[in-house]
Amino acid sequence: MVVNQAKTEVISFQRNGNFEPIDVDVSEHVTLRSVNRVKALGIWLDYNLNWRIHTKETRNQILKLINGLKIIRRKLNEKQSLTV
């Protein structure tokens, strides 16, 4: 089995709420890094299995989109005022 070390991450879910990083040795030259959050199928999971990180990341994406729409609206208003 070939493991892409750059793309593969390990997450350990904890009940006690303390993140304890672990590294997994797949082979002699490959060690997988431990992370405290991971995105899988569009859903953010953290080591506590709560929704905080998912709602925070989704909120940030929505804010970026809203700011982009505001910029587009300003540009359209500038073009309309030039043609009038």
C-alpha positions as CSV (number, residue, x, y, z in Angstrom):
1,M,0.0,0.0,0.0
2,V,1.3,3.4,-0.9
3,V,0.5,6.2,1.6
4,N,0.9,9.9,0.6
5,Q,2.4,11.3,3.7
6,A,1.6,14.9,2.7
7,K,-2.2,14.1,2.4
8,T,-2.7,11.6,5.2
9,E,-3.5,12.7,8.7
10,V,-4.3,10.9,12.0
11,I,-6.9,12.1,14.4
12,S,-7.6,10.6,17.8
13,F,-11.0,11.3,19.4
14,Q,-10.9,11.9,23.1
15,R,-13.6,11.8,25.8
16,N,-11.7,13.8,28.4
17,G,-11.3,16.9,26.2
18,N,-7.5,16.9,26.1
19,F,-5.7,16.7,22.8
20,E,-2.9,14.2,22.9
21,P,-0.9,14.1,19.6
22,I,0.1,10.7,18.4
23,D,2.3,9.8,15.5
24,V,1.7,6.6,13.6
25,D,4.7,4.8,12.0
26,V,3.4,3.1,8.8
27,S,6.8,2.0,7.6
28,E,10.4,2.6,8.2
29,H,10.4,5.9,6.3
30,V,6.7,7.0,6.7
31,T,5.3,8.6,9.8
32,L,1.8,10.0,9.8
33,R,1.2,13.3,11.7
34,S,-1.4,13.8,14.3
35,V,-3.9,16.7,14.0
36,N,-6.6,18.0,16.3
37,R,-9.1,18.7,13.5
38,V,-9.7,17.3,10.1
39,K,-12.1,18.0,7.2
40,A,-13.9,14.9,5.9
41,L,-16.6,15.0,3.2
42,G,-17.1,18.7,3.8
43,I,-17.6,18.4,7.6
44,W,-15.0,19.6,10.1
45,L,-14.4,17.2,12.9
46,D,-12.2,17.9,16.0
47,Y,-10.9,15.6,18.7
48,N,-13.9,16.4,20.9
49,L,-16.4,15.6,18.2
50,N,-18.4,18.8,18.7
51,W,-19.7,21.3,16.1
52,R,-17.7,24.4,17.2
53,I,-15.0,24.1,14.5
54,H,-17.5,23.2,11.8
55,T,-19.7,26.2,12.5
56,K,-16.7,28.5,12.8
57,E,-15.2,27.4,9.4
58,T,-18.7,27.5,7.7
59,R,-19.2,31.0,9.1
60,N,-15.8,32.1,7.8
61,Q,-16.6,30.8,4.3
62,I,-20.0,32.6,4.3
63,L,-18.4,35.9,5.5
64,K,-15.8,35.6,2.6
65,L,-18.7,35.1,0.1
66,I,-20.6,38.1,1.5
67,N,-17.6,40.3,1.3
68,G,-17.1,39.2,-2.3
69,L,-20.7,40.1,-3.1
70,K,-20.2,43.5,-1.5
71,I,-17.2,44.2,-3.7
72,I,-19.1,43.2,-6.8
73,R,-22.0,45.4,-5.8
74,R,-19.7,48.4,-5.3
75,K,-18.1,47.8,-8.7
76,L,-21.5,47.6,-10.4
77,N,-22.6,50.8,-8.7
78,E,-19.5,52.6,-9.9
79,K,-20.1,51.4,-13.5
80,Q,-23.8,52.5,-13.4
81,S,-22.9,55.9,-12.1
82,L,-20.4,56.4,-15.0
83,T,-23.0,55.6,-17.6
84,V,-25.7,57.9,-16.2
